[in-house]
């Protein structure tokens, strides 16, 4: 387990656990970046982490929370790895109107979160109840980011999750148009152990951007890994009649402010507060890691793996069509 997961958060800094830009920055072993086989073999299962949390004796009374009332303002952002989700979390949190959008179901984080919440009972219901009460923004809005692997980890407790986070409320699906470039980004992140720019030195960022080692099998593996997540997301949406708003990574950095406006409109939230003021976007934190080496690697993949790329894109095409057809 990464050291950051075991670290007890000081009582005076309980809210720090919700700074997921920082937490993701410090945890280079995110489960989202592991293979399906590795993920299945992980000992850091959600419920095990929740049960093993080192809880504090001085538990505070739970903040007021009415499940039926606030359930109407709880929303999910579904994502795949290297789709700009950390940047999106940062920008959503900065508005103080669109929730904190943390990866609250990521098994790498749940132990630290449970400890910070001072839970008395090791149950998913207690976890969600306290989590929502603590991390919603001032307008009572709660958002959570989930990969399909995080959702599958809930197993039989999925119905409990749905009781608190209504899947039929407005939701967002954040993916990339170019899955080849996405797979290369994931490949580079796992090879360099640099996943985000936040908290990294200029040297580390430069080394990541200039990394250009070409490994055909590893790159194709990560591309297929992303495709597997998209396929399972589509099956989950069909099974539960979920219709998320489809949004693409490629649009985030071109129209950052517009992205927030689209999400706010979809969630029926005003970005301006009651006094007509709007919080500024983050200027520091997460920025793009892609450099010229990404484009070089992508061209190598498309040149040397043309048949594999064509097969992947053919398999993906109906999935994208489905996502588009259900998007409001």
JOKAMO-V187040 format. One line per field, one symbol per residue. phi: phi as a letter, one per 20 degrees, with the letter a starting at -180 (. if undefined). psi: psi as a letter, one per 30 degrees, with the letter a starting at -180 (. if undefined). burial: # if it has 24 or more other ideal C-beta (glycine too) atoms within 12 Angstrom, else .. A space follows every 50 residues. Layout:
phi=???
psi=???
burial=???
This chain:
phi=.ggfffffeggfcgfffeeffffffedecfffddfgffffefeefgffff fegeeefefegffgbdgffegfcdcddebdfmdnffffggffffflcdmd leefdfgfdffffgffelfedecfffffgfgffedfegemecccdcefff fffflfegffgffedffefgccddcdfefffffffffffffemddbegme fffffffffefcfecgffffgffffffffffffgfffffdlecffecdgg egeecgffgfffffffemceffffemecffffddoecfefcfffffffff ffeecgffffffffffgfffffgffeff
psi=kkefefkkkkefhefffgifeeeeefjghkffglleeeeefkfileeeee fgkjlkeiklkklkkjeeefffgklkjkllkhggeeeeeeeeeffgfhaf hlifgjfffeeeeeeffhkekileeeeeeeeeeegllfggkkkkkklfee eeffbfgeeeefeejjfflklkjjakejfeeeeeeeeeefefgjflfkgl leeeeeeeefkgkjjeeeeeeeeeeeeeeeeeeeeeeeeghkilkkkkef fefeieeeeeeeeeeeghkkfkafgglkkllkflbklkfkaffeeeeeee efefheeeeeeeeeefefeeeeeeffk.
burial=...##...#....#.#####################..#..#.####.## ..#.#.........#....##.############################ ###################..#.##############..########### ####..##..##.####.########################.####### ....#..##.##.#...#################.##..#.########. ##...#..######.##.#.#.........##..#######.##..##.# ##..#..##..##..#..##.##..##.
